[in-house]
């Protein structure tokens, strides 16, 4: 069965430092992969998605993610975080029924 | 452009009460869905609809009912609320049902069942 694992429940990063959030998936075929962000008290917003082609995907707000088939990973990165990036980040994979399977989320805390 | 609108934002129910969570979108989206979000878990799909008059069950449908009489509205009904239904509920929509479609989310309804 398809699944998504986000190993880190919380991550704390200093403002201006680089960020990497981990996402591992289990899926038999070529996956459709997504990262969404949830700001406090808000719904989720799409950051970026991968379907095929270039394995390095650029998204909004300066985020990027790299698909690594050999590692079944789709990690999210940002070179320099801002206080406004504090939020919860969700990785998701599209399954064979065209529905999304979601990870449990990683809460990003920014230290001033 | 309102996007996806959910009401109410907060609700407290007693066990056994019924209520309807409202969801409306003004983007002429075919696909609408309801998720619940619980601490330490990803979003779980309750019900979804691929168009007016068509609904289907998701991963956790028990205790919930939906209907889609118009393209714009997709209400979620709790028939007899239970404490296990305490959660944050999100409505989401997309233009079509394709897996590559971007989902647009409402801001959520925080429900407590006592």
Boltz contact constraints between the chains, C-beta under 6 A:
constraints:
  - contact:
      token1: [A, 32]
      token2: [B, 99]
      max_distance: 6.0
  - contact:
      token1: [A, 42]
      token2: [B, 107]
      max_distance: 6.0
  - contact:
      token1: [A, 43]
      token2: [B, 90]
      max_distance: 6.0
  - contact:
      token1: [A, 43]
      token2: [B, 105]
      max_distance: 6.0
  - contact:
      token1: [A, 43]
      token2: [B, 106]
      max_distance: 6.0
  - contact:
      token1: [A, 43]
      token2: [B, 107]
      max_distance: 6.0
  - contact:
      token1: [A, 43]
      token2: [B, 108]
      max_distance: 6.0
  - contact:
      token1: [A, 44]
      token2: [B, 105]
      max_distance: 6.0
  - contact:
      token1: [A, 46]
      token2: [B, 102]
      max_distance: 6.0
  - contact:
      token1: [A, 51]
      token2: [B, 100]
      max_distance: 6.0
  - contact:
      token1: [A, 94]
      token2: [B, 99]
      max_distance: 6.0
  - contact:
      token1: [A, 98]
      token2: [B, 99]
      max_distance: 6.0
  - contact:
      token1: [A, 99]
      token2: [B, 45]
      max_distance: 6.0
  - contact:
      token1: [A, 102]
      token2: [B, 42]
      max_distance: 6.0
  - contact:
      token1: [A, 102]
      token2: [B, 43]
      max_distance: 6.0
  - contact:
      token1: [A, 103]
      token2: [B, 42]
      max_distance: 6.0
  - contact:
      token1: [A, 104]
      token2: [B, 40]
      max_distance: 6.0
  - contact:
      token1: [A, 104]
      token2: [B, 41]
      max_distance: 6.0
  - contact:
      token1: [A, 104]
      token2: [B, 42]
      max_distance: 6.0
